[in-house]
Amino acid sequence: MNNDGRIHVLRILDHHGDTQLEFDPEETKTVRDVDMRFRDLMQRGFVAFDVSTQPGKVIRTFDPNATEIIVTPRFAGG
């Protein structure tokens, strides 16, 4: 657990449900693994939101200091 006492989480909301990847930003290997998963999802057209603070914001690169990131497929409609 990091200095702020919180475990950070990357939440993936997709057809598999709500998958949560918890990580400590001070653990290099875990951060690297989560970053690789994040990059893979971005390459597949997903969109990510840093909801660590309100209002949340769209992000395009992984930020290990974000306490909660939500990743979803792009929305389509009309």
N, C-alpha and C positions, 0 to 999 in steps of 0.2 A: 504494500500500500504506500502511496506517495505521501509527501509532506502535508498535503491538505486533508489527509485521512480519507480520501475518496477514491474508489475504483472508477475508472473512466470506462465508457461503453460505446461501441459502435453497434447500432441497431440496424438490421437489414429487414425491411418490410417487403416481402415478395410473395410469390405463390407458395412458398414453403411456410409462410407465417411470419412470426417476429423472432428472428435469430439475433441473440445478443452476444457480442464478443467483448468480454471484459478485459481490460488491460491496465497495467500500472505504467504511466508514462516514463518511469525511471528504469523499467526493465527493457533493455535494448532489443533483445530477441523478440519479445512479445510485441513491441511497437513495430518492429520490422514486419512481422507476420500480419498484423492488422493493417498496416500500410499497404502491403502487397494485395490483400483482399480488397481494400478500398480502391486501389488502382485498377484492379481487374473489373470491379463493378463499374467504375467510371468509363473504362474502355468499352464496356457492354451497353453503354447508354443510360446508366442510372444517374440520378441526381441526388446530391447530398446536402443536408442542412445541419448547421451547427446550432443546436438548441440549448447550449450551455447558459446563455443569457436570453432575455426577452427584449425585443423580438429576436427570433432566430434569423439566421442568414444563410443564403446559399453559399456553399464552398465548392471549390474545384480541386483542392489539394488537401491531403490528410494533415490534420493538426493534432498531434498527440497531447497537447495541452487542453483541448476541448474536452469537457467532462461528459458530453453526450452528443453524438452525431447520429442522425437518422438518414438512412440511404433507402431510396425507393426507385422503382422503375419510373421512367418519364411518363407523365400523364398525357393521354391523347384524347381528343374529343372535338366536338364542334358544335 
